Amino acid sequence: MLLSTPPVRTSVPVVDIDGHKIGKVKQLHKNPETGELESISVSCGLMSTKIVSKSEIWGVGEKIILKVTKEEFDNLE
């Protein structure tokens, strides 16, 4: 694991590309063989959770920044 890459953790805030808050990381989905992160579950609202693929993550730090706008995120399945 690279030390320069902050780990993706649960309960970290998730924001869209414009910095608008979307929710928090609820769960990490890793490849069972490699242990590599494949996607994250983002809790948005009281009951709603959406799965976001690793390719949709733009940056990781104190927040997870997605490559999509809030509107595009809302339209994800």
HTML snippet that shows the backbone in 3Dmol.js (N, CA, C, O; Angstrom):
<script src="https://3Dmol.org/build/3Dmol-min.js"></script>
<div id="view" style="width:600px;height:400px;position:relative"></div>
<script>
const pdb = `
ATOM      1  N   MET A   1       0.844  -1.195   0.000  1.00  0.00           N
ATOM      2  CA  MET A   1       0.000   0.000   0.000  1.00  0.00           C
ATOM      3  C   MET A   1       0.886   1.255   0.000  1.00  0.00           C
ATOM      4  O   MET A   1       1.871   1.336   0.734  1.00  0.00           O
ATOM      5  N   LEU A   2       0.526   2.194  -0.811  1.00  0.00           N
ATOM      6  CA  LEU A   2       1.305   3.422  -0.895  1.00  0.00           C
ATOM      7  C   LEU A   2       0.995   4.328   0.289  1.00  0.00           C
ATOM      8  O   LEU A   2      -0.167   4.536   0.639  1.00  0.00           O
ATOM      9  N   LEU A   3       2.033   4.858   0.892  1.00  0.00           N
ATOM     10  CA  LEU A   3       1.821   5.748   2.034  1.00  0.00           C
ATOM     11  C   LEU A   3       1.265   7.095   1.600  1.00  0.00           C
ATOM     12  O   LEU A   3       0.650   7.805   2.395  1.00  0.00           O
ATOM     13  N   SER A   4       1.482   7.447   0.331  1.00  0.00           N
ATOM     14  CA  SER A   4       1.004   8.744  -0.149  1.00  0.00           C
ATOM     15  C   SER A   4      -0.498   8.734  -0.427  1.00  0.00           C
ATOM     16  O   SER A   4      -1.100   9.790  -0.619  1.00  0.00           O
ATOM     17  N   THR A   5      -1.103   7.545  -0.449  1.00  0.00           N
ATOM     18  CA  THR A   5      -2.537   7.448  -0.725  1.00  0.00           C
ATOM     19  C   THR A   5      -3.290   7.239   0.577  1.00  0.00           C
ATOM     20  O   THR A   5      -3.132   6.199   1.216  1.00  0.00           O
ATOM     21  N   PRO A   6      -4.114   8.215   0.988  1.00  0.00           N
ATOM     22  CA  PRO A   6      -4.880   8.026   2.221  1.00  0.00           C
ATOM     23  C   PRO A   6      -5.866   6.869   2.053  1.00  0.00           C
ATOM     24  O   PRO A   6      -6.428   6.690   0.973  1.00  0.00           O
ATOM     25  N   PRO A   7      -6.076   6.096   3.091  1.00  0.00           N
ATOM     26  CA  PRO A   7      -7.016   4.974   2.961  1.00  0.00           C
ATOM     27  C   PRO A   7      -8.464   5.456   2.882  1.00  0.00           C
ATOM     28  O   PRO A   7      -8.824   6.484   3.455  1.00  0.00           O
ATOM     29  N   VAL A   8      -9.267   4.710   2.176  1.00  0.00           N
ATOM     30  CA  VAL A   8     -10.705   4.966   2.160  1.00  0.00           C
ATOM     31  C   VAL A   8     -11.257   4.273   3.393  1.00  0.00           C
ATOM     32  O   VAL A   8     -11.051   3.075   3.586  1.00  0.00           O
ATOM     33  N   ARG A   9     -11.961   5.033   4.228  1.00  0.00           N
ATOM     34  CA  ARG A   9     -12.495   4.483   5.465  1.00  0.00           C
ATOM     35  C   ARG A   9     -13.999   4.713   5.529  1.00  0.00           C
ATOM     36  O   ARG A   9     -14.543   5.573   4.836  1.00  0.00           O
ATOM     37  N   THR A  10     -14.656   3.931   6.369  1.00  0.00           N
ATOM     38  CA  THR A  10     -16.085   4.143   6.579  1.00  0.00           C
ATOM     39  C   THR A  10     -16.284   5.405   7.403  1.00  0.00           C
ATOM     40  O   THR A  10     -15.381   5.843   8.116  1.00  0.00           O
ATOM     41  N   SER A  11     -17.439   5.970   7.301  1.00  0.00           N
ATOM     42  CA  SER A  11     -17.906   7.184   7.981  1.00  0.00           C
ATOM     43  C   SER A  11     -17.185   8.459   7.539  1.00  0.00           C
ATOM     44  O   SER A  11     -17.336   9.503   8.174  1.00  0.00           O
ATOM     45  N   VAL A  12     -16.405   8.385   6.460  1.00  0.00           N
ATOM     46  CA  VAL A  12     -15.769   9.576   5.899  1.00  0.00           C
ATOM     47  C   VAL A  12     -16.804  10.293   5.027  1.00  0.00           C
ATOM     48  O   VAL A  12     -17.539   9.631   4.295  1.00  0.00           O
ATOM     49  N   PRO A  13     -16.881  11.631   5.086  1.00  0.00           N
ATOM     50  CA  PRO A  13     -17.841  12.353   4.248  1.00  0.00           C
ATOM     51  C   PRO A  13     -17.554  12.166   2.757  1.00  0.00           C
ATOM     52  O   PRO A  13     -16.401  12.056   2.341  1.00  0.00           O
ATOM     53  N   VAL A  14     -18.618  12.133   1.970  1.00  0.00           N
ATOM     54  CA  VAL A  14     -18.509  12.018   0.517  1.00  0.00           C
ATOM     55  C   VAL A  14     -19.097  13.286  -0.084  1.00  0.00           C
ATOM     56  O   VAL A  14     -20.206  13.690   0.267  1.00  0.00           O
ATOM     57  N   VAL A  15     -18.350  13.915  -0.994  1.00  0.00           N
ATOM     58  CA  VAL A  15     -18.816  15.130  -1.657  1.00  0.00           C
ATOM     59  C   VAL A  15     -18.756  14.943  -3.167  1.00  0.00           C
ATOM     60  O   VAL A  15     -18.048  14.070  -3.670  1.00  0.00           O
ATOM     61  N   ASP A  16     -19.514  15.778  -3.885  1.00  0.00           N
ATOM     62  CA  ASP A  16     -19.475  15.704  -5.342  1.00  0.00           C
ATOM     63  C   ASP A  16     -18.319  16.546  -5.867  1.00  0.00           C
ATOM     64  O   ASP A  16     -17.585  17.154  -5.089  1.00  0.00           O
ATOM     65  N   ILE A  17     -18.162  16.578  -7.166  1.00  0.00           N
ATOM     66  CA  ILE A  17     -17.050  17.270  -7.809  1.00  0.00           C
ATOM     67  C   ILE A  17     -17.059  18.766  -7.485  1.00  0.00           C
ATOM     68  O   ILE A  17     -16.014  19.415  -7.540  1.00  0.00           O
ATOM     69  N   ASP A  18     -18.225  19.317  -7.150  1.00  0.00           N
ATOM     70  CA  ASP A  18     -18.342  20.738  -6.810  1.00  0.00           C
ATOM     71  C   ASP A  18     -18.216  20.993  -5.310  1.00  0.00           C
ATOM     72  O   ASP A  18     -18.315  22.136  -4.864  1.00  0.00           O
ATOM     73  N   GLY A  19     -17.996  19.929  -4.528  1.00  0.00           N
ATOM     74  CA  GLY A  19     -17.834  20.083  -3.086  1.00  0.00           C
ATOM     75  C   GLY A  19     -19.126  20.017  -2.294  1.00  0.00           C
ATOM     76  O   GLY A  19     -19.119  20.253  -1.086  1.00  0.00           O
ATOM     77  N   HIS A  20     -20.247  19.698  -2.958  1.00  0.00           N
ATOM     78  CA  HIS A  20     -21.522  19.570  -2.237  1.00  0.00           C
ATOM     79  C   HIS A  20     -21.567  18.236  -1.506  1.00  0.00           C
ATOM     80  O   HIS A  20     -21.236  17.198  -2.079  1.00  0.00           O
ATOM     81  N   LYS A  21     -21.971  18.262  -0.258  1.00  0.00           N
ATOM     82  CA  LYS A  21     -22.025  17.046   0.545  1.00  0.00           C
ATOM     83  C   LYS A  21     -23.090  16.096   0.005  1.00  0.00           C
ATOM     84  O   LYS A  21     -24.217  16.497  -0.285  1.00  0.00           O
ATOM     85  N   ILE A  22     -22.703  14.827  -0.123  1.00  0.00           N
ATOM     86  CA  ILE A  22     -23.630  13.803  -0.609  1.00  0.00           C
ATOM     87  C   ILE A  22     -24.020  12.868   0.528  1.00  0.00           C
ATOM     88  O   ILE A  22     -25.196  12.538   0.683  1.00  0.00           O
ATOM     89  N   GLY A  23     -23.065  12.449   1.307  1.00  0.00           N
ATOM     90  CA  GLY A  23     -23.349  11.507   2.386  1.00  0.00           C
ATOM     91  C   GLY A  23     -22.059  11.050   3.024  1.00  0.00           C
ATOM     92  O   GLY A  23     -21.076  11.791   3.063  1.00  0.00           O
ATOM     93  N   LYS A  24     -22.062   9.819   3.528  1.00  0.00           N
ATOM     94  CA  LYS A  24     -20.875   9.247   4.153  1.00  0.00           C
ATOM     95  C   LYS A  24     -20.641   7.848   3.627  1.00  0.00           C
ATOM     96  O   LYS A  24     -21.565   7.175   3.171  1.00  0.00           O
ATOM     97  N   VAL A  25     -19.380   7.416   3.697  1.00  0.00           N
ATOM     98  CA  VAL A  25     -19.049   6.049   3.307  1.00  0.00           C
ATOM     99  C   VAL A  25     -19.647   5.115   4.351  1.00  0.00           C
ATOM    100  O   VAL A  25     -19.359   5.230   5.542  1.00  0.00           O
ATOM    101  N   LYS A  26     -20.477   4.194   3.890  1.00  0.00           N
ATOM    102  CA  LYS A  26     -21.117   3.259   4.812  1.00  0.00           C
ATOM    103  C   LYS A  26     -20.374   1.920   4.819  1.00  0.00           C
ATOM    104  O   LYS A  26     -20.222   1.283   5.862  1.00  0.00           O
ATOM    105  N   GLN A  27     -19.914   1.509   3.635  1.00  0.00           N
ATOM    106  CA  GLN A  27     -19.290   0.200   3.534  1.00  0.00           C
ATOM    107  C   GLN A  27     -18.286   0.211   2.390  1.00  0.00           C
ATOM    108  O   GLN A  27     -18.473   0.903   1.389  1.00  0.00           O
ATOM    109  N   LEU A  28     -17.214  -0.571   2.552  1.00  0.00           N
ATOM    110  CA  LEU A  28     -16.208  -0.734   1.501  1.00  0.00           C
ATOM    111  C   LEU A  28     -16.400  -2.107   0.867  1.00  0.00           C
ATOM    112  O   LEU A  28     -16.627  -3.096   1.564  1.00  0.00           O
ATOM    113  N   HIS A  29     -16.308  -2.159  -0.450  1.00  0.00           N
ATOM    114  CA  HIS A  29     -16.422  -3.433  -1.165  1.00  0.00           C
ATOM    115  C   HIS A  29     -15.070  -3.715  -1.809  1.00  0.00           C
ATOM    116  O   HIS A  29     -14.639  -3.006  -2.718  1.00  0.00           O
ATOM    117  N   LYS A  30     -14.412  -4.761  -1.324  1.00  0.00           N
ATOM    118  CA  LYS A  30     -13.076  -5.090  -1.816  1.00  0.00           C
ATOM    119  C   LYS A  30     -13.091  -6.417  -2.555  1.00  0.00           C
ATOM    120  O   LYS A  30     -13.920  -7.288  -2.292  1.00  0.00           O
ATOM    121  N   ASN A  31     -12.151  -6.551  -3.487  1.00  0.00           N
ATOM    122  CA  ASN A  31     -11.968  -7.812  -4.185  1.00  0.00           C
ATOM    123  C   ASN A  31     -11.440  -8.822  -3.166  1.00  0.00           C
ATOM    124  O   ASN A  31     -10.422  -8.564  -2.523  1.00  0.00           O
ATOM    125  N   PRO A  32     -12.116  -9.972  -3.003  1.00  0.00           N
ATOM    126  CA  PRO A  32     -11.695 -10.930  -1.974  1.00  0.00           C
ATOM    127  C   PRO A  32     -10.310 -11.515  -2.232  1.00  0.00           C
ATOM    128  O   PRO A  32      -9.630 -11.920  -1.290  1.00  0.00           O
ATOM    129  N   GLU A  33      -9.882 -11.566  -3.493  1.00  0.00           N
ATOM    130  CA  GLU A  33      -8.585 -12.154  -3.806  1.00  0.00           C
ATOM    131  C   GLU A  33      -7.437 -11.164  -3.644  1.00  0.00           C
ATOM    132  O   GLU A  33      -6.386 -11.509  -3.104  1.00  0.00           O
ATOM    133  N   THR A  34      -7.638  -9.930  -4.113  1.00  0.00           N
ATOM    134  CA  THR A  34      -6.545  -8.954  -4.102  1.00  0.00           C
ATOM    135  C   THR A  34      -6.646  -7.981  -2.931  1.00  0.00           C
ATOM    136  O   THR A  34      -5.658  -7.340  -2.573  1.00  0.00           O
ATOM    137  N   GLY A  35      -7.837  -7.865  -2.329  1.00  0.00           N
ATOM    138  CA  GLY A  35      -8.036  -6.894  -1.265  1.00  0.00           C
ATOM    139  C   GLY A  35      -8.143  -5.472  -1.784  1.00  0.00           C
ATOM    140  O   GLY A  35      -8.193  -4.521  -1.004  1.00  0.00           O
ATOM    141  N   GLU A  36      -8.179  -5.327  -3.120  1.00  0.00           N
ATOM    142  CA  GLU A  36      -8.251  -3.987  -3.711  1.00  0.00           C
ATOM    143  C   GLU A  36      -9.683  -3.464  -3.685  1.00  0.00           C
ATOM    144  O   GLU A  36     -10.637  -4.203  -3.929  1.00  0.00           O
ATOM    145  N   LEU A  37      -9.811  -2.175  -3.383  1.00  0.00           N
ATOM    146  CA  LEU A  37     -11.129  -1.542  -3.317  1.00  0.00           C
ATOM    147  C   LEU A  37     -11.779  -1.549  -4.694  1.00  0.00           C
ATOM    148  O   LEU A  37     -11.160  -1.148  -5.679  1.00  0.00           O
ATOM    149  N   GLU A  38     -13.031  -2.006  -4.762  1.00  0.00           N
ATOM    150  CA  GLU A  38     -13.758  -2.019  -6.029  1.00  0.00           C
ATOM    151  C   GLU A  38     -14.855  -0.971  -6.053  1.00  0.00           C
ATOM    152  O   GLU A  38     -15.096  -0.336  -7.079  1.00  0.00           O
ATOM    153  N   SER A  39     -15.525  -0.793  -4.911  1.00  0.00           N
ATOM    154  CA  SER A  39     -16.598   0.193  -4.838  1.00  0.00           C
ATOM    155  C   SER A  39     -16.859   0.528  -3.376  1.00  0.00           C
ATOM    156  O   SER A  39     -16.360  -0.131  -2.464  1.00  0.00           O
ATOM    157  N   ILE A  40     -17.660   1.576  -3.181  1.00  0.00           N
ATOM    158  CA  ILE A  40     -18.057   1.966  -1.828  1.00  0.00           C
ATOM    159  C   ILE A  40     -19.571   2.143  -1.793  1.00  0.00           C
ATOM    160  O   ILE A  40     -20.189   2.493  -2.798  1.00  0.00           O
ATOM    161  N   SER A  41     -20.156   1.901  -0.634  1.00  0.00           N
ATOM    162  CA  SER A  41     -21.562   2.222  -0.416  1.00  0.00           C
ATOM    163  C   SER A  41     -21.603   3.581   0.256  1.00  0.00           C
ATOM    164  O   SER A  41     -20.915   3.818   1.248  1.00  0.00           O
ATOM    165  N   VAL A  42     -22.423   4.477  -0.297  1.00  0.00           N
ATOM    166  CA  VAL A  42     -22.566   5.822   0.253  1.00  0.00           C
ATOM    167  C   VAL A  42     -23.968   5.962   0.821  1.00  0.00           C
ATOM    168  O   VAL A  42     -24.954   5.786   0.105  1.00  0.00           O
ATOM    169  N   SER A  43     -24.058   6.280   2.113  1.00  0.00           N
ATOM    170  CA  SER A  43     -25.375   6.509   2.703  1.00  0.00           C
ATOM    171  C   SER A  43     -25.748   7.961   2.451  1.00  0.00           C
ATOM    172  O   SER A  43     -25.010   8.886   2.791  1.00  0.00           O
ATOM    173  N   CYS A  44     -26.913   8.131   1.846  1.00  0.00           N
ATOM    174  CA  CYS A  44     -27.396   9.475   1.527  1.00  0.00           C
ATOM    175  C   CYS A  44     -28.841   9.546   1.988  1.00  0.00           C
ATOM    176  O   CYS A  44     -29.724   8.934   1.388  1.00  0.00           O
ATOM    177  N   GLY A  45     -29.072  10.278   3.032  1.00  0.00           N
ATOM    178  CA  GLY A  45     -30.415  10.316   3.599  1.00  0.00           C
ATOM    179  C   GLY A  45     -30.560   9.221   4.638  1.00  0.00           C
ATOM    180  O   GLY A  45     -29.604   8.502   4.929  1.00  0.00           O
ATOM    181  N   LEU A  46     -31.739   9.095   5.191  1.00  0.00           N
ATOM    182  CA  LEU A  46     -31.944   8.151   6.280  1.00  0.00           C
ATOM    183  C   LEU A  46     -31.912   6.699   5.836  1.00  0.00           C
ATOM    184  O   LEU A  46     -31.320   5.857   6.511  1.00  0.00           O
ATOM    185  N   MET A  47     -32.533   6.401   4.723  1.00  0.00           N
ATOM    186  CA  MET A  47     -32.674   5.001   4.323  1.00  0.00           C
ATOM    187  C   MET A  47     -31.953   4.673   3.019  1.00  0.00           C
ATOM    188  O   MET A  47     -31.845   3.503   2.652  1.00  0.00           O
ATOM    189  N   SER A  48     -31.468   5.669   2.331  1.00  0.00           N
ATOM    190  CA  SER A  48     -30.935   5.444   0.992  1.00  0.00           C
ATOM    191  C   SER A  48     -29.431   5.182   1.011  1.00  0.00           C
ATOM    192  O   SER A  48     -28.674   5.874   1.692  1.00  0.00           O
ATOM    193  N   THR A  49     -29.013   4.168   0.249  1.00  0.00           N
ATOM    194  CA  THR A  49     -27.601   3.862   0.078  1.00  0.00           C
ATOM    195  C   THR A  49     -27.362   3.601  -1.398  1.00  0.00           C
ATOM    196  O   THR A  49     -28.151   2.916  -2.049  1.00  0.00           O
ATOM    197  N   LYS A  50     -26.272   4.147  -1.924  1.00  0.00           N
ATOM    198  CA  LYS A  50     -25.919   3.904  -3.329  1.00  0.00           C
ATOM    199  C   LYS A  50     -24.507   3.364  -3.391  1.00  0.00           C
ATOM    200  O   LYS A  50     -23.645   3.745  -2.599  1.00  0.00           O
ATOM    201  N   ILE A  51     -24.279   2.469  -4.345  1.00  0.00           N
ATOM    202  CA  ILE A  51     -22.948   1.910  -4.540  1.00  0.00           C
ATOM    203  C   ILE A  51     -22.249   2.709  -5.631  1.00  0.00           C
ATOM    204  O   ILE A  51     -22.792   2.919  -6.716  1.00  0.00           O
ATOM    205  N   VAL A  52     -21.039   3.148  -5.323  1.00  0.00           N
ATOM    206  CA  VAL A  52     -20.250   3.960  -6.247  1.00  0.00           C
ATOM    207  C   VAL A  52     -18.997   3.178  -6.602  1.00  0.00           C
ATOM    208  O   VAL A  52     -18.260   2.737  -5.720  1.00  0.00           O
ATOM    209  N   SER A  53     -18.760   3.011  -7.884  1.00  0.00           N
ATOM    210  CA  SER A  53     -17.585   2.291  -8.350  1.00  0.00           C
ATOM    211  C   SER A  53     -16.314   3.098  -8.071  1.00  0.00           C
ATOM    212  O   SER A  53     -16.344   4.327  -8.005  1.00  0.00           O
ATOM    213  N   LYS A  54     -15.213   2.390  -7.911  1.00  0.00           N
ATOM    214  CA  LYS A  54     -13.927   3.042  -7.647  1.00  0.00           C
ATOM    215  C   LYS A  54     -13.586   4.034  -8.756  1.00  0.00           C
ATOM    216  O   LYS A  54     -12.948   5.053  -8.492  1.00  0.00           O
ATOM    217  N   SER A  55     -13.996   3.754  -9.980  1.00  0.00           N
ATOM    218  CA  SER A  55     -13.688   4.638 -11.112  1.00  0.00           C
ATOM    219  C   SER A  55     -14.388   5.986 -11.001  1.00  0.00           C
ATOM    220  O   SER A  55     -13.997   6.937 -11.678  1.00  0.00           O
ATOM    221  N   GLU A  56     -15.430   6.089 -10.151  1.00  0.00           N
ATOM    222  CA  GLU A  56     -16.153   7.346  -9.963  1.00  0.00           C
ATOM    223  C   GLU A  56     -15.532   8.209  -8.874  1.00  0.00           C
ATOM    224  O   GLU A  56     -15.974   9.337  -8.656  1.00  0.00           O
ATOM    225  N   ILE A  57     -14.508   7.695  -8.182  1.00  0.00           N
ATOM    226  CA  ILE A  57     -13.855   8.443  -7.114  1.00  0.00           C
ATOM    227  C   ILE A  57     -12.743   9.293  -7.710  1.00  0.00           C
ATOM    228  O   ILE A  57     -11.836   8.776  -8.362  1.00  0.00           O
ATOM    229  N   TRP A  58     -12.820  10.599  -7.482  1.00  0.00           N
ATOM    230  CA  TRP A  58     -11.828  11.520  -8.021  1.00  0.00           C
ATOM    231  C   TRP A  58     -10.654  11.695  -7.078  1.00  0.00           C
ATOM    232  O   TRP A  58      -9.505  11.771  -7.514  1.00  0.00           O
ATOM    233  N   GLY A  59     -10.942  11.760  -5.780  1.00  0.00           N
ATOM    234  CA  GLY A  59      -9.873  11.970  -4.813  1.00  0.00           C
ATOM    235  C   GLY A  59     -10.250  11.483  -3.433  1.00  0.00           C
ATOM    236  O   GLY A  59     -11.426  11.385  -3.081  1.00  0.00           O
ATOM    237  N   VAL A  60      -9.208  11.176  -2.651  1.00  0.00           N
ATOM    238  CA  VAL A  60      -9.406  10.683  -1.297  1.00  0.00           C
ATOM    239  C   VAL A  60      -8.539  11.509  -0.358  1.00  0.00           C
ATOM    240  O   VAL A  60      -7.349  11.706  -0.603  1.00  0.00           O
ATOM    241  N   GLY A  61      -9.146  11.985   0.710  1.00  0.00           N
ATOM    242  CA  GLY A  61      -8.413  12.736   1.715  1.00  0.00           C
ATOM    243  C   GLY A  61      -9.263  12.757   2.963  1.00  0.00           C
ATOM    244  O   GLY A  61      -9.699  11.710   3.442  1.00  0.00           O
ATOM    245  N   GLU A  62      -9.503  13.948   3.494  1.00  0.00           N
ATOM    246  CA  GLU A  62     -10.412  14.043   4.635  1.00  0.00           C
ATOM    247  C   GLU A  62     -11.837  13.764   4.187  1.00  0.00           C
ATOM    248  O   GLU A  62     -12.703  13.428   4.995  1.00  0.00           O
ATOM    249  N   LYS A  63     -12.069  13.906   2.889  1.00  0.00           N
ATOM    250  CA  LYS A  63     -13.357  13.579   2.279  1.00  0.00           C
ATOM    251  C   LYS A  63     -13.076  12.714   1.051  1.00  0.00           C
ATOM    252  O   LYS A  63     -11.968  12.709   0.514  1.00  0.00           O
ATOM    253  N   ILE A  64     -14.102  11.986   0.622  1.00  0.00           N
ATOM    254  CA  ILE A  64     -14.034  11.275  -0.651  1.00  0.00           C
ATOM    255  C   ILE A  64     -14.688  12.204  -1.674  1.00  0.00           C
ATOM    256  O   ILE A  64     -15.833  12.621  -1.494  1.00  0.00           O
ATOM    257  N   ILE A  65     -13.970  12.525  -2.733  1.00  0.00           N
ATOM    258  CA  ILE A  65     -14.517  13.402  -3.770  1.00  0.00           C
ATOM    259  C   ILE A  65     -14.855  12.550  -4.991  1.00  0.00           C
ATOM    260  O   ILE A  65     -14.010  11.827  -5.519  1.00  0.00           O
ATOM    261  N   LEU A  66     -16.106  12.653  -5.423  1.00  0.00           N
ATOM    262  CA  LEU A  66     -16.550  11.895  -6.596  1.00  0.00           C
ATOM    263  C   LEU A  66     -16.352  12.715  -7.864  1.00  0.00           C
ATOM    264  O   LEU A  66     -16.232  13.940  -7.814  1.00  0.00           O
ATOM    265  N   LYS A  67     -16.320  12.023  -9.002  1.00  0.00           N
ATOM    266  CA  LYS A  67     -16.156  12.683 -10.304  1.00  0.00           C
ATOM    267  C   LYS A  67     -17.475  13.202 -10.852  1.00  0.00           C
ATOM    268  O   LYS A  67     -17.506  13.759 -11.949  1.00  0.00           O
ATOM    269  N   VAL A  68     -18.559  13.033 -10.119  1.00  0.00           N
ATOM    270  CA  VAL A  68     -19.886  13.404 -10.616  1.00  0.00           C
ATOM    271  C   VAL A  68     -20.459  14.552  -9.796  1.00  0.00           C
ATOM    272  O   VAL A  68     -20.004  14.823  -8.685  1.00  0.00           O
ATOM    273  N   THR A  69     -21.467  15.225 -10.356  1.00  0.00           N
ATOM    274  CA  THR A  69     -22.183  16.260  -9.603  1.00  0.00           C
ATOM    275  C   THR A  69     -23.233  15.574  -8.730  1.00  0.00           C
ATOM    276  O   THR A  69     -23.521  14.389  -8.899  1.00  0.00           O
ATOM    277  N   LYS A  70     -23.791  16.329  -7.805  1.00  0.00           N
ATOM    278  CA  LYS A  70     -24.829  15.781  -6.926  1.00  0.00           C
ATOM    279  C   LYS A  70     -26.021  15.280  -7.745  1.00  0.00           C
ATOM    280  O   LYS A  70     -26.616  14.246  -7.441  1.00  0.00           O
ATOM    281  N   GLU A  71     -26.350  16.038  -8.785  1.00  0.00           N
ATOM    282  CA  GLU A  71     -27.477  15.637  -9.637  1.00  0.00           C
ATOM    283  C   GLU A  71     -27.190  14.318 -10.350  1.00  0.00           C
ATOM    284  O   GLU A  71     -28.063  13.454 -10.436  1.00  0.00           O
ATOM    285  N   GLU A  72     -25.965  14.160 -10.862  1.00  0.00           N
ATOM    286  CA  GLU A  72     -25.597  12.906 -11.521  1.00  0.00           C
ATOM    287  C   GLU A  72     -25.596  11.759 -10.516  1.00  0.00           C
ATOM    288  O   GLU A  72     -26.017  10.647 -10.837  1.00  0.00           O
ATOM    289  N   PHE A  73     -25.121  12.030  -9.298  1.00  0.00           N
ATOM    290  CA  PHE A  73     -25.115  11.005  -8.249  1.00  0.00           C
ATOM    291  C   PHE A  73     -26.546  10.569  -7.932  1.00  0.00           C
ATOM    292  O   PHE A  73     -26.817   9.377  -7.787  1.00  0.00           O
ATOM    293  N   ASP A  74     -27.458  11.538  -7.825  1.00  0.00           N
ATOM    294  CA  ASP A  74     -28.847  11.227  -7.519  1.00  0.00           C
ATOM    295  C   ASP A  74     -29.472  10.332  -8.587  1.00  0.00           C
ATOM    296  O   ASP A  74     -30.416   9.592  -8.310  1.00  0.00           O
ATOM    297  N   ASN A  75     -28.940  10.404  -9.818  1.00  0.00           N
ATOM    298  CA  ASN A  75     -29.481   9.597 -10.920  1.00  0.00           C
ATOM    299  C   ASN A  75     -28.829   8.227 -11.031  1.00  0.00           C
ATOM    300  O   ASN A  75     -29.235   7.419 -11.866  1.00  0.00           O
ATOM    301  N   LEU A  76     -27.818   7.949 -10.198  1.00  0.00           N
ATOM    302  CA  LEU A  76     -27.193   6.635 -10.220  1.00  0.00           C
ATOM    303  C   LEU A  76     -28.197   5.596  -9.709  1.00  0.00           C
ATOM    304  O   LEU A  76     -29.075   5.899  -8.901  1.00  0.00           O
ATOM    305  N   GLU A  77     -28.044   4.391 -10.192  1.00  0.00           N
ATOM    306  CA  GLU A  77     -28.935   3.305  -9.730  1.00  0.00           C
ATOM    307  C   GLU A  77     -28.521   2.848  -8.364  1.00  0.00           C
ATOM    308  O   GLU A  77     -29.141   1.946  -7.801  1.00  0.00           O
TER     309      GLU A  77
END
`;
const viewer = $3Dmol.createViewer("view");
viewer.addModel(pdb, "pdb");
viewer.setStyle({}, {cartoon: {color: "spectrum"}});
viewer.zoomTo();
viewer.render();
</script>
